[in-house]
């Protein structure tokens, strides 16, 4: 893999990780579209180190508060404040994704990377996101979250193991279905990406280094992922404060249609 290819993949990862358009779909499809060698799931996950840095830096104040709140929960054996409850909810929301990743990792590396499956999930998840966002009223913020809400959003995150579903798309859709406003749903989705991303990176980064070495392509890809990830968070939070998710649904429809067309053309 060249440095240029790694930068392109890193930028795609950063932008599509936090926008509800599926980073795994873009990372899987880019080599297929351009005729590049498939870097594999280990390299894809390694790029998450950049987006992990982006979410940690963007929400650095929140992470300081949440870390302090988590220590208080342990010391006092209970959650009393909104910050303490949020720390517990983030942990709870992470558990289904961790279990799902362990059980479905082999499928994620093989069967789930089919272009036809990706095109299908892009379209279906885009339709679900659009319908839920239009139909369900935004009535709740993060302070109104309950443990059941966190668990449901965590279960939605498991679906993102299938490329095309989108981790942010599935969790944001679940949050909107539970009547959280757009910004609250997006913020919780971004925050809950940290634990699962850190765990996946710790598991897969050594594989990526073993396969391709700790060279310039990997470093360039991670840097591009971090910068574009920070930009994506900033843009999406500002965008959803005034707009709905229609534009992202339409993008998913267009990309899915393009993939189906290319599959037909290529025979």
C-alpha positions in Angstrom: 0.0 0.0 0.0 1.3 3.5 -0.9 1.2 6.5 1.4 -1.3 8.2 -0.9 -3.7 5.2 -0.6 -3.3 5.1 3.2 -4.1 8.9 3.4 -7.2 8.4 1.3 -8.4 5.5 3.4 -7.6 7.4 6.6 -9.5 10.5 5.5 -12.5 8.2 4.5 -12.3 6.5 7.9 -12.3 9.8 9.9 -15.1 11.4 7.9 -17.4 8.4 7.7 -16.8 7.1 11.3 -18.8 10.0 12.8 -21.1 10.8 9.9 -23.9 8.2 9.6 -22.7 6.8 6.3 -20.6 3.8 7.5 -16.8 4.0 7.7 -16.5 0.2 7.2 -18.4 0.4 4.0 -16.1 3.1 2.6 -13.0 1.4 3.7 -14.1 -1.9 2.1 -15.4 -0.3 -1.1 -12.5 2.1 -1.8 -10.0 -0.7 -2.7 -12.7 -2.5 -4.7 -13.7 0.6 -6.6 -10.1 1.8 -7.4 -8.5 -1.6 -7.9 -6.2 -1.2 -4.8 -5.1 -4.1 -2.7 -7.4 -4.8 0.2 -5.5 -3.8 3.3 -7.7 -6.1 5.5 -9.7 -5.6 8.6 -6.6 -5.2 10.8 -5.5 -2.1 8.9 -9.1 -0.7 8.9 -9.2 -1.0 12.7 -5.8 0.5 13.1 -7.1 3.7 11.4 -9.5 3.9 14.3 -6.6 5.0 16.5 -6.9 8.4 14.7 -10.6 8.7 15.2 -10.1 7.6 18.9 -7.7 10.5 19.3 -10.2 12.8 17.6 -13.1 11.9 20.0 -10.8 12.1 23.0 -9.6 15.5 22.1 -12.9 17.0 20.9 -14.7 15.9 24.1 -11.7 16.3 26.4 -13.6 18.3 29.1 -16.4 15.7 29.1 -13.9 12.9 29.5 -12.3 14.5 32.5 -15.7 14.9 34.1 -16.8 11.4 33.2 -13.6 9.8 34.5 -14.0 11.6 37.8 -17.6 10.6 37.9 -16.7 6.9 37.3 -14.3 7.0 40.3 -17.0 8.5 42.4 -19.5 5.7 41.3 -17.0 3.1 42.4 -16.1 4.7 45.7 -19.7 5.5 46.7 -21.1 2.3 45.1 -23.9 4.1 43.2 -24.6 6.9 40.7 -26.2 10.0 42.0 -25.4 12.9 39.6 -26.2 13.1 35.8 -22.4 12.8 35.1 -22.2 9.6 37.3 -25.2 8.1 35.6 -23.8 8.9 32.2 -20.5 7.2 33.0 -22.5 4.0 34.0 -24.6 4.2 30.9 -21.6 4.5 28.6 -20.2 1.3 30.2 -23.5 -0.5 29.8 -23.8 0.6 26.2 -20.4 -0.8 25.4 -21.0 -4.3 26.7 -23.2 -5.6 23.7 -20.7 -4.3 21.2 -17.8 -6.1 22.9 -19.7 -9.4 23.0 -20.8 -9.0 19.4 -17.3 -8.3 18.2 -15.9 -11.4 19.8 -18.7 -13.6 18.4 -18.9 -12.2 14.9 -15.3 -11.2 14.2 -14.6 -13.9 11.7 -17.7 -13.0 9.7 -16.8 -9.3 9.8 -13.4 -10.2 8.2 -15.0 -12.3 5.4 -18.7 -12.6 4.6 -19.7 -9.1 5.8 -17.3 -7.5 3.3 -19.4 -8.4 0.3 -20.2 -5.3 -2.0 -23.7 -6.5 -2.6 -24.4 -6.8 1.2 -22.9 -3.4 1.8 -25.0 -1.8 -0.9 -28.1 -3.3 0.6 -27.4 -2.2 4.2 -26.5 1.3 3.0 -29.9 1.7 1.4 -31.9 0.0 4.2 -30.2 1.8 7.0 -30.5 5.1 5.2 -34.3 4.6 4.9 -34.6 3.7 8.5 -32.6 6.7 9.7 -34.6 9.1 7.5 -38.0 7.6 8.6 -37.2 7.6 12.3 -35.8 11.1 12.2 -38.9 12.4 10.5 -41.5 10.6 12.5 -40.2 10.5 16.1 -40.4 13.9 18.0 -37.1 15.0 19.6 -38.3 15.4 23.2 -35.4 14.2 25.5 -31.8 15.2 26.3 -29.0 13.1 27.8 -30.1 14.0 31.4 -33.3 12.0 30.7 -31.5 8.8 29.8 -32.3 5.6 31.6 -30.3 2.3 31.7 -32.8 0.7 29.3 -32.0 3.4 26.7 -28.3 2.9 27.1 -28.7 -0.9 26.6 -30.9 -0.5 23.5 -28.4 1.9 21.9 -25.6 -0.5 22.8 -27.4 -3.3 21.1 -27.9 -1.1 18.0 -24.1 -0.7 17.9 -23.7 -4.5 17.4 -25.4 -4.1 14.0 -22.5 -1.9 12.8 -20.3 -5.0 12.5 -22.0 -5.4 9.1 -20.4 -2.8 6.8 -22.9 -0.4 5.4 -25.0 -0.2 8.6 -22.7 2.5 10.2 -21.9 2.6 14.0 -22.9 6.2 14.3 -25.9 5.6 12.0 -27.3 2.7 14.0 -26.7 4.3 17.4 -28.0 7.7 16.3 -31.1 6.1 14.8 -31.7 4.2 18.0 -31.3 7.4 20.0 -33.8 9.2 17.8 -36.2 6.2 18.1 -36.0 6.7 21.8 -37.0 10.4 21.4 -33.6 11.9 22.1 -32.9 15.2 20.3 -30.5 15.1 17.4 -27.5 16.7 19.2 -28.0 14.5 22.4 -28.2 11.3 20.3 -25.1 12.3 18.3 -23.0 13.2 21.4 -23.8 9.9 23.2 -23.0 8.0 20.0 -19.6 9.8 19.8 -18.8 9.2 23.4 -19.7 5.6 23.4 -17.4 5.0 20.4 -14.4 5.5 22.6 -14.4 2.3 24.7 -15.3 -0.1 21.9 -12.9 1.6 19.5 -10.0 1.5 22.0 -10.7 -2.2 22.6 -10.8 -3.1 18.9 -7.7 -1.1 18.2 -5.8 -2.8 21.0 -6.8 -6.1 19.5 -6.1 -5.4 15.8 -3.3 -2.8 15.7 -0.6 -5.4 16.6 -2.0 -7.5 13.6 -1.7 -4.5 11.3 1.8 -3.9 12.4 2.7 -7.5 12.0 1.3 -7.7 8.5 2.6 -4.4 7.1 5.0 -3.0 9.7 4.9 0.3 11.5 5.7 2.2 8.3 4.8 5.5 6.6 1.5 4.3 5.2 0.1 3.3 8.6 1.3 6.5 10.2 -0.1 8.7 7.4 -3.4 6.9 7.5 -3.8 7.3 11.2 -2.9 11.0 11.1 -5.4 11.6 8.2 -8.1 9.7 10.2 -7.6 11.8 13.3 -7.7 15.1 11.4 -10.7 14.2 9.3 -12.5 12.7 12.4 -12.2 15.9 14.4 -13.6 17.8 11.4 -16.5 15.3 11.0 -17.5 15.6 14.7 -17.4 19.4 14.5 -19.4 19.6 11.3 -22.1 17.1 12.3 -22.9 18.6 15.7 -23.3 22.0 14.1 -25.3 20.6 11.2 -27.8 18.6 13.2 -28.5 21.6 15.4 -30.4 23.1 12.5 -31.0 20.3 10.0 -32.3 16.7 9.9 -30.6 13.6 8.6 -32.2 13.7 5.1 -28.9 14.6 3.3 -27.1 11.6 4.8 -29.9 9.2 3.8 -29.9 10.5 0.2 -26.1 10.0 0.1 -26.5 6.4 1.3 -29.1 5.8 -1.4 -26.9 7.2 -4.1 -23.8 5.2 -3.0 -25.9 2.0 -2.7 -27.2 2.6 -6.2 -23.7 3.2 -7.6 -22.5 -0.1 -6.0 -25.4 -2.1 -7.5 -24.7 -0.5 -10.9 -21.0 -1.4 -10.7 -21.7 -5.0 -9.7 -24.0 -5.3 -12.7 -21.5 -3.7 -15.1 -18.6 -5.9 -13.9 -20.7 -8.9 -14.4 
